[in-house]
Amino acid sequence: MLELAILGFLAEALLPGHELRRRVSHLTGYTRPVSDGSLYPAINRLTKAGLIERRADPGAGAARYVLSLTAAGRAEMLERLRNPADHEITDFTRFYVVVAFLSHLPDVAEQHAVLRRRLEFLEQPASFFYDNDRPLPAEEIADPYRRGMLLTARATSRAERTWLRETLGEEPPVFDTASH
């Protein structure tokens, strides 16, 4: 997730490290804060792999630099967007990092293939709580806090599925029963 965010933001502009950190932090939000201890090692890995370049920024003072995406970095970013890992489809925050840069894929069919994978995942019955292998819906949960978790997740999932179907130009099902 972090590396894709770095590549994605650098596809849009040359950035100094502190600005890149600010943008990544805003994207991933409070759920996954970005520390210097994770950002700068990721920048170093991407630089060593030839995916980004670090250049001195003479206008910013001593020891300041800007980062840019290389051609290999752009190719890597596009490949990661075309073929996100399963956990980048199923994890809400990771998927939103993919979505944030999905418009960089020039082929709408490839963009839609990624969105369809997410929609297929969201349409599978799931819960935070199970009775053996059967997902428990909110209506079967007595604990008000757990029920609240499920109701909130259901509403979020419905809203996301509606957006995905609209973006894909698909009609919603007549009766939407998915309980995510």
Salt bridges, closest charged atoms under 4 A:
GLU3 OE2 - ARG45 NE 2.99
GLU3 OE1 - ARG80 NH2 2.97
GLU12 OE2 - HIS104 NE2 3.14
GLU19 OE2 - ARG22 NH2 2.58
GLU19 OE2 - ARG23 NE 2.79
ASP36 OD1 - ARG21 NE 3.22
GLU76 OE2 - ARG80 NE 2.77
ASP86 OD1 - ARG117 NH2 2.96
ASP91 OD2 - ARG32 NH2 2.89
GLU110 OE2 - ARG82 NE 2.90
GLU123 OE2 - ARG165 NH2 2.59
ASP131 OD2 - ARG134 NH2 3.76
GLU139 OE2 - ARG154 NH1 2.90
GLU140 OE1 - ARG134 NH2 2.82
GLU160 OE2 - ARG118 NE 2.70
GLU170 OE2 - ARG116 NE 3.42
ASP176 OD1 - ARG161 NH2 2.69
ASP176 OD2 - ARG165 NH1 3.99
